Amino acid sequence: MKACRLCLLPEQAPGADLDANGVCRFCREHAPVSGEAAEALRRAREADLERAIEACRGRGEYDCLVPLSGGKDSVALIHKLKVEYGLRVLAHTTDIDIGEVAWANIRRAVDRLDVEHLVYRPQAEFYRRLFRWLMMNQEARGAVHTISYVYAPLFEGNALRVATDKGIPLVLAGYSPGQPVPERMEYEFPRLAISEVDWTPPELAASGEFDAADLARFWNPRRYPPGTVFPRYLAPYHAWRYDQEAIMKKVVELGLISSTKNASPVFSNYPINWLLMYSDLRNFGYNPYTPEFSALIREGKANLRYWRVMAKVVDFITLNKVYLGRHVAQHMRWLNLRDEDLKITRPSRRDWPDFVYEDWAQAAPGAELIAAAAPSAGR
């Protein structure tokens, strides 16, 4: 499989368009002027984040809630918020499909940082039925997108519920740049998405496979009385300068994660991701996480040499179901799936209604910078 020699983007990825020199379109178009615009937007978001952090102090029992997955980014985020900013942090974990490495990281970080930690463990049977249905009815962007953007709204909604009920003004998530997809959120979840939109996926409601109790697991602000104040949900790494390798080293040096291996997203991610990668590798011919890491490499936020080797290793063990790739077989047994069940059957849909995007185009921090850059970006 050919890939961009500068950022490793596979030629099969949409828009890659490798030239005769083996360079993708995104690298060819990655000009300094776009970097200047991105830096101006980052600074605007950073200023907004600093104001939000100052405004949250002392408003309740906790200043902020941080979803803690056990990965390097959420661990480093809690450290920075507590130690550098002096915030009262509540760590929150939704305990579904968290692997052994991530749990070891969670326990160690919570102990070392001495933060309060709330764990919510929903019924696993619901998730088994959910994952099975979704894997057999994937949307056009494949398994990673299909599962992630139903699974993530569940634990994001859990965090919103806890923050709303406890009067916590900020949810601060350890999403790295490029996570989640920009149409869902960049730096902040759109305000109307939190305050006015029922997050229940319409395809689940229409399937007839999930009852009212199942569907009620998704965030729906209409369950709260009028006048309820909802928290902001921000991704600080979209505002701060981000260096993946530096964060991996820092959490190990601080003793928050025991080793560089445990800090790697390859080892600390959700085990079901191996099945999702397997499905997408079979259906699309490339790893669905590669575009995300390619973007980080292109922007100098991830190590090219590390991912040049690791990407090949990940694809090999995934397709051959060996080492960490054994999770592919384990999850297929758990979900009672065969290769032929891993099907794309549905078109893609936008995450939010049009009115959310229309409002957010005006209200998002740095919206004026985004609007000014739109003509040059071909929007």
Phi and psi in degrees as a GROMACS rama.xvg file:
@    title "Ramachandran Plot"
@    xaxis  label "Phi"
@    yaxis  label "Psi"
@TYPE xy
-78.7177  148.768  LYS-2
-147.484  156.624  ALA-3
-58.7349  131.023  CYS-4
-73.9493  -14.585  ARG-5
-96.3505  -32.9189  LEU-6
-132.101  -1.86394  CYS-7
74.1655  11.0955  LEU-8
-65.3703  125.664  LEU-9
-67.3414  149.287  PRO-10
-64.4297  -22.7931  GLU-11
-76.5556  -16.4209  GLN-12
-65.3523  140.186  ALA-13
-54.4663  129.011  PRO-14
80.6332  4.39189  GLY-15
-60.8104  -52.4694  ALA-16
48.3333  59.9927  ASP-17
-63.1621  136.124  LEU-18
-92.6175  -173.972  ASP-19
-64.618  -21.2148  ALA-20
-90.8685  3.58661  ASN-21
75.3443  28.3342  GLY-22
-113.446  133.428  VAL-23
-78.9061  164.54  CYS-24
-60.7047  -37.471  ARG-25
-66.4026  -37.0578  PHE-26
-70.9193  -38.5719  CYS-27
-63.0502  -33.3389  ARG-28
-94.9901  2.76812  GLU-29
-81.993  80.1988  HIS-30
-92.6223  155.78  ALA-31
-56.4291  -33.5944  PRO-32
-63.1644  -37.7328  VAL-33
-67.1936  -31.4892  SER-34
-65.7035  -38.4375  GLY-35
-65.406  -41.4301  GLU-36
-65.247  -41.1168  ALA-37
-63.535  -38.5084  ALA-38
-67.5852  -38.018  GLU-39
-63.644  -40.6535  ALA-40
-66.9739  -40.2064  LEU-41
-60.7947  -43.5968  ARG-42
-63.9697  -37.8151  ARG-43
-64.201  -41.6524  ALA-44
-68.1173  -37.792  ARG-45
-63.0716  -41.1648  GLU-46
-62.9898  -41.7928  ALA-47
-63.5279  -41.5377  ASP-48
-62.8257  -43.2122  LEU-49
-61.6471  -41.2856  GLU-50
-64.3767  -40.9657  ARG-51
-64.7291  -40.3131  ALA-52
-65.3481  -43.37  ILE-53
-64.8382  -37.6256  GLU-54
-71.6904  -22.8484  ALA-55
-82.7719  -14.6831  CYS-56
-64.1087  130.358  ARG-57
72.312  13.5997  GLY-58
-86.1141  -9.50282  ARG-59
-168.781  -164.294  GLY-60
-63.1288  -35.8946  GLU-61
-126.98  148.269  TYR-62
-82.7992  -33.9715  ASP-63
-154.536  160.691  CYS-64
-116.869  136.07  LEU-65
-122.061  117.623  VAL-66
-64.3968  121.417  PRO-67
-108.404  109.554  LEU-68
-96.9827  -14.9486  SER-69
96.3318  -0.449454  GLY-70
-84.0881  166.355  GLY-71
-58.4017  -38.6391  LYS-72
-69.5284  -44.5513  ASP-73
-69.6044  -34.7767  SER-74
-65.4616  -48.1107  VAL-75
-63.6619  -34.7901  ALA-76
-64.7474  -44.9483  LEU-77
-61.6958  -41.6156  ILE-78
-58.7761  -47.7538  HIS-79
-64.8186  -42.0702  LYS-80
-67.5676  -39.7192  LEU-81
-80.1426  -47.9422  LYS-82
-80.8681  -47.0702  VAL-83
-84.5025  -35.139  GLU-84
-100.434  -14.0762  TYR-85
68.9432  30.7273  GLY-86
-86.774  153.366  LEU-87
-87.9453  107.11  ARG-88
-104.256  133.46  VAL-89
-106.058  116.486  LEU-90
-83.6513  140.093  ALA-91
-134.837  127.498  HIS-92
-125.433  129.654  THR-93
-93.3721  114.127  THR-94
-88.8811  78.4309  ASP-95
-135.675  121.941  ILE-96
59.2911  33.6443  ASP-97
-86.9609  127.683  ILE-98
-78.2086  172.661  GLY-99
-62.6898  -41.3367  GLU-100
-63.5414  -45.78  VAL-101
-63.0377  -40.0652  ALA-102
-65.4335  -38.3926  TRP-103
-62.5786  -40.8027  ALA-104
-64.4266  -41.7087  ASN-105
-61.1622  -50.9604  ILE-106
-60.099  -44.0592  ARG-107
-66.036  -45.6582  ARG-108
-65.4116  -43.8634  ALA-109
-62.0839  -41.3243  VAL-110
-66.0892  -47.8814  ASP-111
-65.955  -38.9974  ARG-112
-87.9357  -13.8396  LEU-113
54.1274  52.1904  ASP-114
-107.691  153.657  VAL-115
-73.0497  143.726  GLU-116
-135.588  122.879  HIS-117
-109.584  124.92  LEU-118
-113.133  129.688  VAL-119
-114.049  121.873  TYR-120
-116.047  99.1752  ARG-121
-74.7308  172.448  PRO-122
-66.836  125.963  GLN-123
-66.6096  -27.954  ALA-124
-62.9017  -36.2708  GLU-125
-61.2169  -45.7353  PHE-126
-66.5361  -34.9175  TYR-127
-62.4521  -46.3814  ARG-128
-64.6609  -40.0097  ARG-129
-64.0333  -51.6532  LEU-130
-61.891  -40.3408  PHE-131
-62.4539  -47.3762  ARG-132
-62.7764  -43.1139  TRP-133
-66.871  -39.0536  LEU-134
-66.0544  -28.7916  MET-135
-89.3586  -7.49327  MET-136
-138.464  57.5555  ASN-137
-71.9188  150.416  GLN-138
-84.7504  172.713  GLU-139
-60.2036  -24.4243  ALA-140
-85.2986  1.2869  ARG-141
97.6873  -174.165  GLY-142
-68.9485  -44.2907  ALA-143
-59.8761  -46.7294  VAL-144
-67.389  -43.0321  HIS-145
-59.6521  -51.1928  THR-146
-73.4984  -45.7752  ILE-147
-59.1946  -39.3254  SER-148
-93.9241  15.9186  TYR-149
-114.839  -41.0565  VAL-150
-65.4084  -49.5275  TYR-151
-59.2441  -45.0014  ALA-152
-58.1898  -26.9018  PRO-153
-67.8258  -50.6677  LEU-154
-77.7702  -25.503  PHE-155
-65.8665  -41.0437  GLU-156
-65.2264  -37.8093  GLY-157
-59.3549  -43.5128  ASN-158
-64.4478  -40.6305  ALA-159
-63.7042  -39.6731  LEU-160
-60.9071  -49.2129  ARG-161
-61.8346  -46.0598  VAL-162
-63.3897  -42.2262  ALA-163
-64.7841  -47.2639  THR-164
-65.3461  -31.7783  ASP-165
-96.1603  0.381609  LYS-166
69.2006  31.7  GLY-167
-86.9127  122.284  ILE-168
-77.0864  -20.3221  PRO-169
-131.791  133.603  LEU-170
-107.715  123.647  VAL-171
-118.68  113.205  LEU-172
-103.949  148.703  ALA-173
-86.7826  37.1042  GLY-174
-69.9013  129.258  TYR-175
-80.0737  164.116  SER-176
-54.5726  132.879  PRO-177
97.4662  -10.9059  GLY-178
-115.264  136.875  GLN-179
-71.8682  -161.626  PRO-180
-62.7656  143.937  VAL-181
-55.4283  -31.8812  PRO-182
-68.8766  -17.9149  GLU-183
-87.5821  -48.5098  ARG-184
-166.681  142.17  MET-185
-129.108  116.409  GLU-186
70.318  -46.9195  TYR-187
-142.199  140.978  GLU-188
-65.3351  133.882  PHE-189
-53.468  138.26  PRO-190
-60.4421  -38.7213  ARG-191
-74.757  -22.9845  LEU-192
-64.1482  -33.1269  ALA-193
-84.0464  -39.6682  ILE-194
-93.0693  -14.7681  SER-195
-133.973  -9.96998  GLU-196
-108.143  131.191  VAL-197
-78.1523  121.237  ASP-198
-84.8525  2.55977  TRP-199
-62.1869  119.94  THR-200
-61.588  124.725  PRO-201
-61.8627  -29.2059  PRO-202
-67.4429  -30.0735  GLU-203
-71.3888  -43.4034  LEU-204
-62.9215  -36.4013  ALA-205
-78.83  -17.4973  ALA-206
-71.2372  -27.2076  SER-207
78.1955  3.13034  GLY-208
-91.9833  -9.70657  GLU-209
-129.427  131.178  PHE-210
-87.0027  -178.024  ASP-211
-61.7173  -37.0163  ALA-212
-65.4213  -39.5002  ALA-213
-61.8345  -48.4489  ASP-214
-69.634  -24.8592  LEU-215
-71.3313  -6.26184  ALA-216
-72.3231  -18.2563  ARG-217
-85.7913  152.428  PHE-218
-62.5176  131.799  TRP-219
-146.801  104.6  ASN-220
-64.3833  -15.8212  PRO-221
-71.258  -10.0174  ARG-222
-78.1709  -10.0504  ARG-223
-99.0167  151.953  TYR-224
-68.0726  154.882  PRO-225
-54.2908  142.755  PRO-226
89.8688  -3.66168  GLY-227
-61.4022  135.315  THR-228
-94.2865  119.555  VAL-229
-97.3656  150.753  PHE-230
-73.6006  158.506  PRO-231
-80.2835  149.779  ARG-232
-124.923  104.4  TYR-233
-115.511  156.285  LEU-234
-117.499  93.7371  ALA-235
-57.6201  -30.5333  PRO-236
-70.1396  -11.1017  TYR-237
-81.0099  -12.1167  HIS-238
-109.593  -39.0165  ALA-239
-81.169  160.193  TRP-240
-65.9927  136.372  ARG-241
-123.046  130.777  TYR-242
-136.33  107.515  ASP-243
-57.8857  -46.9377  GLN-244
-65.455  -39.9248  GLU-245
-63.4742  -39.1282  ALA-246
-66.961  -40.996  ILE-247
-58.5929  -42.8872  MET-248
-69.2935  -40.791  LYS-249
-64.4465  -44.718  LYS-250
-65.9094  -29.1173  VAL-251
-75.3966  -44.5544  VAL-252
-59.9509  -35.8934  GLU-253
-78.4828  -8.42397  LEU-254
78.1292  14.3761  GLY-255
-80.734  -27.7223  LEU-256
-129.377  140.144  ILE-257
-71.8144  -26.2171  SER-258
-156.344  162.101  SER-259
-60.7018  -35.6234  THR-260
-59.2111  -47.629  LYS-261
-68.037  -20.9472  ASN-262
-84.5821  -13.4292  ALA-263
-73.7637  136.495  SER-264
-62.357  -22.2021  PRO-265
-62.8531  -36.491  VAL-266
-97.382  -23.4185  PHE-267
-101.685  -1.52537  SER-268
-75.9117  170.536  ASN-269
-62.9865  131.413  TYR-270
-56.6464  -31.8312  PRO-271
-65.3616  -18.1571  ILE-272
-59.2273  -27.3954  ASN-273
-66.2673  -38.3555  TRP-274
-67.8376  -39.5502  LEU-275
-64.2508  -42.8028  LEU-276
-63.998  -40.3974  MET-277
-59.493  -46.7943  TYR-278
-61.3281  -44.4019  SER-279
-72.5167  -34.6436  ASP-280
-61.3498  -39.254  LEU-281
-71.5171  -39.2501  ARG-282
-82.8112  -32.2996  ASN-283
-114.706  -21.786  PHE-284
88.3279  4.0208  GLY-285
-148.615  160.169  TYR-286
-74.3795  128  ASN-287
-68.1243  -16.5642  PRO-288
-84.1251  -13.2  TYR-289
-59.3707  -44.6399  THR-290
-57.2662  -36.3437  PRO-291
-63.8217  -48.5406  GLU-292
-71.312  -31.0575  PHE-293
-61.8342  -40.6577  SER-294
-63.4207  -40.3693  ALA-295
-66.3266  -40.0345  LEU-296
-62.5323  -45.6189  ILE-297
-58.5484  -34.8409  ARG-298
-93.3967  6.40973  GLU-299
74.6251  21.8937  GLY-300
-105.607  -0.927977  LYS-301
-145.216  156.048  ALA-302
-87.0443  118.907  ASN-303
-61.6349  -45.974  LEU-304
-63.6191  -40.887  ARG-305
-60.8692  -48.3495  TYR-306
-78.0352  -21.216  TRP-307
-61.9234  -38.1951  ARG-308
-84.2777  -49.4149  VAL-309
-64.5258  -35.7012  MET-310
-61.4952  -41.8232  ALA-311
-67.2471  -39.857  LYS-312
-63.08  -45.9555  VAL-313
-60.5126  -46.3132  VAL-314
-63.6146  -40.0779  ASP-315
-65.0692  -49.3182  PHE-316
-71.1467  -25.9413  ILE-317
-68.8757  -52.9105  THR-318
-67.2248  -29.5935  LEU-319
-96.1911  -1.72187  ASN-320
56.3408  42.5762  LYS-321
-119.134  160.969  VAL-322
53.8026  -125.855  TYR-323
-65.2263  -22.3094  LEU-324
-65.5677  -9.55622  GLY-325
-61.3986  -21.73  ARG-326
-63.518  -23.9508  HIS-327
-59.8188  -54.0167  VAL-328
-64.2866  -40.4574  ALA-329
-62.1283  -43.7742  GLN-330
-74.6041  -31.1426  HIS-331
-65.9534  -36.409  MET-332
-67.8371  -43.0661  ARG-333
-60.025  -38.9935  TRP-334
-93.7356  -1.72937  LEU-335
54.9249  55.738  ASN-336
-118.465  151.408  LEU-337
-117.113  166.339  ARG-338
-53.5824  -41.7154  ASP-339
-69.5461  -11.997  GLU-340
-80.848  -15.773  ASP-341
-81.8922  83.6221  LEU-342
-118.45  145.564  LYS-343
-95.8992  116.704  ILE-344
-126.231  -7.65599  THR-345
-128.211  152.079  ARG-346
-74.7794  165.076  PRO-347
-75.0895  158.434  SER-348
-138.973  156.286  ARG-349
-72.4359  151.748  ARG-350
-70.6043  -37.2764  ASP-351
-125.109  156.217  TRP-352
-63.925  161.139  PRO-353
-57.2928  -38.012  ASP-354
-64.1619  -27.3581  PHE-355
-67.4926  -47.4211  VAL-356
-65.4906  -38.2457  TYR-357
-64.3147  -43.0853  GLU-358
-65.7011  -42.6438  ASP-359
-70.7493  -25.758  TRP-360
-62.2077  -24.7896  ALA-361
-99.108  -31.4212  GLN-362
-99.688  -16.9268  ALA-363
-62.5758  139.273  ALA-364
-55.7727  125.969  PRO-365
83.0359  13.6175  GLY-366
-59.1024  -35.6732  ALA-367
-66.8709  -31.5934  GLU-368
-72.3106  -38.9757  LEU-369
-63.6431  -43.2314  ILE-370
-64.2096  -39.7789  ALA-371
-66.6499  -32.6819  ALA-372
-83.1585  -15.6386  ALA-373
-56.5993  -45.2268  ALA-374
-59.8154  -42.506  PRO-375
-70.0757  -21.7818  SER-376
-89.0184  -0.139576  ALA-377
78.146  23.1472  GLY-378
